[in-house]
Amino acid sequence: MKKSQIRKKIFKLRKKFYNKNYSIKFRTILNVLRKKRIKGNILGGYYPFNNEIDVIKILEKFEKKNYVISLPKTKKNSQMDFLIWSTKSPLSINKYGIPEPIEKKITYPDILLVPLLAYDSKFYRLGYGGGFYDRYIKKIKKRKKIFTIGLACSFQKVQKIPIDKHDIKLDLIINEKNK
């Protein structure tokens, strides 16, 4: 199946199942980080958009555990930076309709929670097609070690994501069935 066909199929499924109780527990992510001995306290999150897994409560709990929270801010040429953000801080809406931090302080996450449309068992993800996360992960991996976790619902898993040379594999994907 082509990327465009997968996107179309998963968008429909996500819209259909959006109000069902598909959520990922904070404890699941925290346990994975402990089990894999992932160091660092700078967490890159995202603001849920277009029926993505809602991570706001997860970000709040990480913030209470003294993690520094950051969210992406898009730039020209499908680039983005992560800016420090507190769950009590205001946001502005970007040209895609996605809330972004107003704060100007750029940070480089140790752990990155990644939204996605579809994924496969090899931890490849399919996003909206802009390449923002692939570019960002490639860029940050030149600076430091980062642990990337895709967050999805189990129905978003497909047999195989068609990959191109610029597609970046995630370290892990967690769905609502992970304990």
VOPAGU-2260 file (C-alpha; in pm, 1 decimal, decimal comma):
REM VOPAGU-2260
SITE   aa  ch    i         X         Y         Z
SITE  MET   A    0       0,0       0,0       0,0
SITE  LYS   A    1     126,7     351,2     -82,9
SITE  LYS   A    2     182,5     614,1     185,7
SITE  SER   A    3    -110,0     820,1      57,9
SITE  GLN   A    4    -342,6     518,5      78,0
SITE  ILE   A    5    -229,7     439,1     432,6
SITE  ARG   A    6    -281,9     802,8     538,3
SITE  LYS   A    7    -633,3     807,8     396,8
SITE  LYS   A    8    -725,5     477,5     565,2
SITE  ILE   A    9    -583,6     568,7     907,6
SITE  PHE   A   10    -733,1     920,8     904,6
SITE  LYS   A   11   -1075,9     759,4     861,8
SITE  LEU   A   12   -1010,9     508,5    1141,2
SITE  ARG   A   13    -878,0     774,0    1377,7
SITE  LYS   A   14   -1182,6     989,7    1319,8
SITE  LYS   A   15   -1412,7     690,1    1371,8
SITE  PHE   A   16   -1246,0     578,0    1696,0
SITE  TYR   A   17   -1152,8     920,0    1834,4
SITE  ASN   A   18   -1407,8     922,9    2117,5
SITE  LYS   A   19   -1331,5     564,9    2222,5
SITE  ASN   A   20   -1109,3     523,4    2524,1
SITE  TYR   A   21    -773,6     496,9    2349,0
SITE  SER   A   22    -518,9     643,0    2585,2
SITE  ILE   A   23    -164,9     574,3    2690,2
SITE  LYS   A   24     -80,9     575,3    3056,6
SITE  PHE   A   25     193,0     792,0    3204,3
SITE  ARG   A   26     313,3     495,3    3411,4
SITE  THR   A   27     366,8     288,5    3092,9
SITE  ILE   A   28     603,3     549,6    2947,8
SITE  LEU   A   29     781,7     602,4    3279,3
SITE  ASN   A   30     832,1     226,2    3323,0
SITE  VAL   A   31     979,5     197,3    2972,0
SITE  LEU   A   32    1223,5     479,7    3044,6
SITE  ARG   A   33    1330,5     315,3    3371,5
SITE  LYS   A   34    1356,6     -33,5    3222,2
SITE  LYS   A   35    1569,8      90,6    2933,2
SITE  ARG   A   36    1771,0     314,0    3169,6
SITE  ILE   A   37    1702,3     624,4    2963,0
SITE  LYS   A   38    1875,2     921,5    3120,3
SITE  GLY   A   39    1783,0    1285,0    3083,2
SITE  ASN   A   40    1503,1    1506,2    3204,5
SITE  ILE   A   41    1416,8    1710,8    2895,5
SITE  LEU   A   42    1101,1    1572,2    2740,3
SITE  GLY   A   43     980,4    1674,9    2396,7
SITE  GLY   A   44     606,4    1636,4    2364,1
SITE  TYR   A   45     345,4    1762,7    2121,8
SITE  TYR   A   46       7,5    1928,2    2141,5
SITE  PRO   A   47    -255,1    1679,4    2015,1
SITE  PHE   A   48    -407,3    1773,3    1683,2
SITE  ASN   A   49    -638,4    1600,3    1437,5
SITE  ASN   A   50    -734,2    1310,5    1669,7
SITE  GLU   A   51    -378,2    1229,2    1781,4
SITE  ILE   A   52    -314,3    1056,9    2114,0
SITE  ASP   A   53    -369,2    1321,9    2381,7
SITE  VAL   A   54     -46,1    1356,9    2580,4
SITE  ILE   A   55    -127,8    1667,9    2784,2
SITE  LYS   A   56    -198,5    1475,5    3107,9
SITE  ILE   A   57     120,0    1273,9    3051,1
SITE  LEU   A   58     320,1    1595,3    3007,4
SITE  GLU   A   59     165,7    1736,1    3328,1
SITE  LYS   A   60     275,0    1427,9    3523,5
SITE  PHE   A   61     628,1    1441,1    3382,7
SITE  GLU   A   62     643,3    1809,5    3473,9
SITE  LYS   A   63     543,8    1721,9    3833,3
SITE  LYS   A   64     836,1    1474,9    3834,7
SITE  ASN   A   65    1069,2    1767,3    3749,3
SITE  TYR   A   66    1112,0    1695,6    3380,0
SITE  VAL   A   67    1159,8    1999,4    3157,5
SITE  ILE   A   68     875,8    1994,2    2904,0
SITE  SER   A   69     911,9    2121,9    2549,2
SITE  LEU   A   70     683,6    2142,3    2247,8
SITE  PRO   A   71     764,0    2186,3    1879,1
SITE  LYS   A   72     748,0    2517,4    1697,7
SITE  THR   A   73     747,3    2498,1    1319,3
SITE  LYS   A   74     979,5    2708,0    1106,8
SITE  LYS   A   75    1037,5    2762,1     735,3
SITE  ASN   A   76    1137,1    2474,4     505,7
SITE  SER   A   77     957,9    2205,6     711,3
SITE  GLN   A   78    1194,6    2258,7    1004,1
SITE  MET   A   79    1108,7    2284,7    1371,5
SITE  ASP   A   80    1264,7    2353,2    1708,8
SITE  PHE   A   81    1152,9    2245,3    2053,1
SITE  LEU   A   82    1082,4    2527,5    2295,4
SITE  ILE   A   83    1053,5    2502,9    2670,3
SITE  TRP   A   84     691,5    2499,7    2781,2
SITE  SER   A   85     506,3    2459,2    3108,9
SITE  THR   A   86     159,7    2308,3    3113,0
SITE  LYS   A   87      43,7    2638,9    3265,6
SITE  SER   A   88     198,2    2852,2    2988,7
SITE  PRO   A   89      -1,2    3009,6    2705,8
SITE  LEU   A   90      20,8    2884,7    2348,5
SITE  SER   A   91     -31,4    3045,6    2009,3
SITE  ILE   A   92    -189,9    2879,0    1706,6
SITE  ASN   A   93      40,1    2823,3    1406,1
SITE  LYS   A   94     -55,8    2830,5    1037,2
SITE  TYR   A   95    -152,6    2459,3    1052,9
SITE  GLY   A   96    -391,6    2522,1    1343,5
SITE  ILE   A   97    -160,8    2355,6    1596,9
SITE  PRO   A   98     -90,7    2521,7    1934,2
SITE  GLU   A   99     276,8    2611,7    1987,4
SITE  PRO   A  100     472,8    2763,4    2276,8
SITE  ILE   A  101     513,2    3139,5    2295,0
SITE  GLU   A  102     837,6    3095,4    2490,9
SITE  LYS   A  103    1151,3    3160,2    2285,5
SITE  LYS   A  104    1397,9    2933,7    2469,6
SITE  ILE   A  105    1510,5    2646,7    2244,0
SITE  THR   A  106    1596,8    2316,0    2410,6
SITE  TYR   A  107    1708,6    1976,3    2287,5
SITE  PRO   A  108    1502,1    1689,0    2428,4
SITE  ASP   A  109    1657,3    1373,5    2571,2
SITE  ILE   A  110    1327,3    1191,9    2517,3
SITE  LEU   A  111    1091,3    1270,2    2231,5
SITE  LEU   A  112     724,1    1168,0    2222,8
SITE  VAL   A  113     627,6    1151,7    1856,6
SITE  PRO   A  114     275,9    1167,7    1708,8
SITE  LEU   A  115     203,0     950,5    1408,0
SITE  LEU   A  116     -63,1     836,0    1167,9
SITE  ALA   A  117      55,2     478,9    1118,0
SITE  TYR   A  118     340,5     252,8    1222,6
SITE  ASP   A  119     478,8     -94,0    1166,8
SITE  SER   A  120     649,8    -359,8    1378,7
SITE  LYS   A  121     996,0    -226,5    1282,7
SITE  PHE   A  122     911,3     110,6    1446,9
SITE  TYR   A  123     884,8     307,8    1124,3
SITE  ARG   A  124     618,2     574,3    1139,7
SITE  LEU   A  125     407,3     757,2     888,3
SITE  GLY   A  126     318,6    1117,7     962,2
SITE  TYR   A  127     131,4    1378,1     763,1
SITE  GLY   A  128     397,9    1388,1     492,5
SITE  GLY   A  129     582,0    1710,9     576,0
SITE  GLY   A  130     892,4    1538,7     712,9
SITE  PHE   A  131     910,9    1768,2    1017,7
SITE  TYR   A  132     990,3    1493,2    1268,8
SITE  ASP   A  133    1228,0    1303,3    1039,4
SITE  ARG   A  134    1429,4    1622,2     980,7
SITE  TYR   A  135    1425,6    1715,2    1347,7
SITE  ILE   A  136    1533,5    1371,0    1473,0
SITE  LYS   A  137    1812,9    1355,6    1215,0
SITE  LYS   A  138    1930,9    1704,1    1319,1
SITE  ILE   A  139    1922,0    1642,4    1693,5
SITE  LYS   A  140    2095,7    1302,2    1668,2
SITE  LYS   A  141    2399,5    1493,9    1538,8
SITE  ARG   A  142    2400,5    1694,7    1864,9
SITE  LYS   A  143    2312,5    1437,7    2128,7
SITE  LYS   A  144    2163,6    1100,7    2208,7
SITE  ILE   A  145    1784,0    1103,1    2203,0
SITE  PHE   A  146    1527,1     833,1    2275,9
SITE  THR   A  147    1224,3     850,7    2044,8
SITE  ILE   A  148     884,6     705,6    2137,7
SITE  GLY   A  149     592,5     701,2    1896,7
SITE  LEU   A  150     247,1     717,6    2055,4
SITE  ALA   A  151     -43,3     555,8    1874,5
SITE  CYS   A  152    -353,1     342,4    1897,2
SITE  SER   A  153    -325,1     -27,2    1814,1
SITE  PHE   A  154    -553,8      15,3    1510,3
SITE  GLN   A  155    -290,0     245,3    1355,8
SITE  LYS   A  156     -47,4     -44,4    1309,2
SITE  VAL   A  157      -2,3    -157,8     948,7
SITE  GLN   A  158     187,0    -449,8     798,0
SITE  LYS   A  159     463,9    -236,1     647,0
SITE  ILE   A  160     534,1     133,9     614,4
SITE  PRO   A  161     691,0     210,1     275,6
SITE  ILE   A  162    1018,8     380,7     365,6
SITE  ASP   A  163    1232,2     630,0     180,2
SITE  LYS   A  164    1594,4     724,7     249,7
SITE  HIS   A  165    1490,8    1020,4     468,2
SITE  ASP   A  166    1250,2     821,0     691,2
SITE  ILE   A  167    1377,3     779,1    1046,6
SITE  LYS   A  168    1303,2     470,9    1254,4
SITE  LEU   A  169    1182,9     536,3    1610,8
SITE  ASP   A  170    1331,5     361,5    1914,4
SITE  LEU   A  171     991,9     241,4    2035,4
SITE  ILE   A  172     620,1     271,3    1971,1
SITE  ILE   A  173     370,2     250,7    2255,2
SITE  ASN   A  174      -4,4     197,4    2214,5
SITE  GLU   A  175    -293,5     155,3    2457,3
SITE  LYS   A  176    -230,8    -220,5    2485,8
SITE  ASN   A  177     118,0    -176,7    2637,3
SITE  LYS   A  178     115,4    -208,3    3013,9
